Amino acid sequence: MSTPPDTLAHKTNAARIAMERHSQRLVIAFIATGSLFMLLPGTFLGVWNLIGISQQRTLSTLSPAWLQAHGQAQIFGWVGSFILGIGFYSLTKMQSTLTFPVRAGWTSWSLWTLGIALRWIGGVTAWQWRALLPLSAALQLLAFLLFYRSVRRHRPTDSAHRIDASMALVIIATSAFLVALIVNLVALTHLALYADSPALPHVFDQQFVVLAVWGVLVPTIWAFNARWLPIFAGFKSPNGTRLLIAYGLSVAGVLAVFLQRLPIAAVVFFCAALLAIDALHVWVPAAQPAKLLHVHKTFPLFIRIAYVWLLISCALDALAVLYDHSGGIWGASRHALTVGFVAGMVFAIGQRVLPAFCGMRVLYSARLMFWSLLALHVGCLLRVTLEPLAYEGYWNFAWKLLPYSACIELTAVALFAWNIAATLLQPPAHLQTETKPA
């Protein structure tokens, strides 16, 4: 006996609603924990580190393990958590089945969060670091494998969901993410077996950061931009071929860094950035008005500013190859990339799309969005300007000003976290009671 059409439709709708709710709860968990890692072990520890460096006027007295723990919390704890959460949420939008990997999703979140926390604890306190560091890397890798398996099992097979350039870029960057986590596990296991401290060798640590940022974070942002900027910012549709070539150049740059061909890497990264900007039509007049409902009107401007930081980072890379002696220009380049571009893009795009992902909510405050972005870029500008002057010995007074840049960035991060937290705490838009006066 066949099921009546109305009953079948009702069951289908119920299944879709249940799947959407599961995905929303999971993405909220990833976003919340990622924000905590961003605010506390990430940015707060970074401010503490910079104050110590400024007081001593040298990097030599600060523990490299502390610096690396800060970087891990920012790259994997914050941005990595956001990527996994958005990835799991996207399953409900791209698959043709009505099931959601609930158990795999929450297990992945638990393992990922614990792994990031153990990495930070082991690096900062050095307590049982020989056990904690490889364990943390293994937990992160296992969490990601669960995510990767879920994505592969639930990916669409029908022709209506053909793979475009942005999706291809996401797939390739996801594979690079897996490679980075495997490298992380091997490196931390070797460190635990043979090293005398919980700090990775300096050169390898810098190479690993390049792999994580240029191999994973930057192309993932390009992919999200290719999909979302034409919709939300009104940009022209991207050139997928040029975008994929830009990622190929960024991979070539990563390989050049591991081969210690830094001049080649600097040129290749600059070309990749220029090609990506051209492919995404970042500085071409918008094809249509931006969708600015519930967000600040400067949203498209801050998107473009982030790409200015990407080019500044590449230019500083080239200058560092020629003139850096004490790490100041290298540090400024890395800060322009990770804070100016990556964090700037997360602050702009995140406050635009995350409320919708987390239960069709409305951003709590467009003003907080503006001030968080403005403070972030002002703090970044001070840091990138002052760091070479101080570290390279061009202007000693810059040492006294550096902590202010960190405090401004901490304020920006706090405003961003406040806005996201307040957004998640309020009910979805369709459940809010109208409070406007008659």
Residue, then its C-alpha position, 0 to 999 in steps of 0.5 A: m500500500s503506497t503512502p499518501p502524497d501529503t503524508l510523504a511530503h509531511k515526513t520529508n519536510a519534518a526530516r529537512i527541519a530536523m536536519e537543519r536544526h542538527s546542523q545549526r546546533l553544531v555550527i553554533a558549537f564550532i563558532a562559540t568554541g572558535s570564538l573562545f580560542m580567538l579571544l583567550p588563548g589566541t588574542f589575549l596570549g598574543v597581547w601578553n607576548l607582545i607586552g613582554i617583547s616590548q618590555q625586553r625589546t627583544l624576542s630572545t627572552l620570550s618562550p618560542a613555545w608560547l609564541q607557537a601556542h598563540g599561533q596554533a590557537q589562532i590558526f586552528g582553534w579559531v579559523g579552523s573551528f569556523i571552517l569545520g563548523i561551516g563545512f558541516y553546515s554546508l552538508t545540509k545545503m549540498q546533499s540530496t539525502l535527508t540525513f545529517p551525520v549527527r554523531a560524527g559531527w559532535t564527535s568531531w567537535s569534541l575531539w577538535t576542541l580537546g585537541i586544540a586545548l591540549r596543544w595550548i596547555g602543553g605549549v604554554t605550561a610545558w606540563q607533560w608536553r611530551a604526551l600532550l603535544p602528540l596527543s593533541a595533534a592526533l585528536q585534531l587529525l582524527a576530528f578532521l578525518l571524521f569531518y572529511r569522511s562525512v563530507r565525502r559520504h554526503r556529497p551530492t551525486d546529481s548533475a544539478h550540483r555540479i562542481d564549480a571553481s569555488m567548490a573545487l577550490v574548497i575540495i583542494a584546500t580541504s585536502a591541504f588541511l588534511v596534509a597540514l594536520i598530518v605534518n603537524l602530527v609527525a612534527l609534534t611526535h618527533l618533538a616529543l621523542y627527541a627535543d628538549s622543549p615543547a617548541l618546534p624549530h624556528v625555521f620549520d615553524q615558519q614553514f608550517v605557518v606558511l603551509a597552514v595559511w597559504g595552503v589552507l586559509v587563504p584559498t578557503i577564503w578565496a573559495f568562500n569569496a567566490r561563492w558569497l561576494p557576488i551575492f552579498a557584496g554585488f561583485k561580478s561573478p568570479n573567473g574560476t580558471r584564474l582563481l584555480i591558477a592563483y591557488g596553484l601559484s600559492v602551492a608553488g610558493v609553499l613548496a618554495v618556502f619548504l625548499q628555502r627558496l624565499p625570493i622565489a616564494a615571495v614573487v610567486f605569492f605576490c603573483a597569486a594574490l594579484l591573480a586572485i584579486d583579478a579573478l574575484h573582481v575585488w576592485v572592479p565596480a560592483a555589478q549590482p548593489a550590495k545586500l546590506l540589510h542588518v549589516h553595516k553599509t561599509f561591508p563591501l569596503f572592508i572586503r576590499i581593505a582586506y585584499v589591500w592587506l594581502l598585497i601589503s603582506c606580499a610586498l613585505d615578504a619581498l622586502a624581508v628577503l632583502y632587508d630583514h635582520s631581526g624578524g621585524i619585517w617578516g613579522a609585519s608581513r605575517h601579521a598583515l596576512t593573518v590579521g589584516f587579511v584573514a581576520g579582516m575577512v572573517f570579521a567582515i564575512g563572518q558577521r554577514v553570513l554566520p547569523a543566517f547559518c546559526g538559525m536564521r538570526v539577525l546580527y545583533s548590532a551593525r555598529l559593533m560590526f563597524w567598530s570591530l572592523l575599524a579597530l582591527h584594521v587600525g591595530c593592524l596598521l600600527r603593528v605592521t608599521l611599528e614592528p619593523l621600526a622596533y625590531e630592526g632598530y630604526w626607531n626605539f620609541a616604537w617599542k613603547l607604542l607596540p603594546y597599544s596596537a595589540c590592545i586595539e586589536l584585542t578590543a576589536v576581537a572582543l567587540f566581534a566576539w560580543n556581537i556574535a555572542a549576542t547574536l547567538l543568544q537572541p532568538p531567530a528572526h522569525l521568532q522575535t516579537e515585533t517591538k517597533p512603536a505603532 
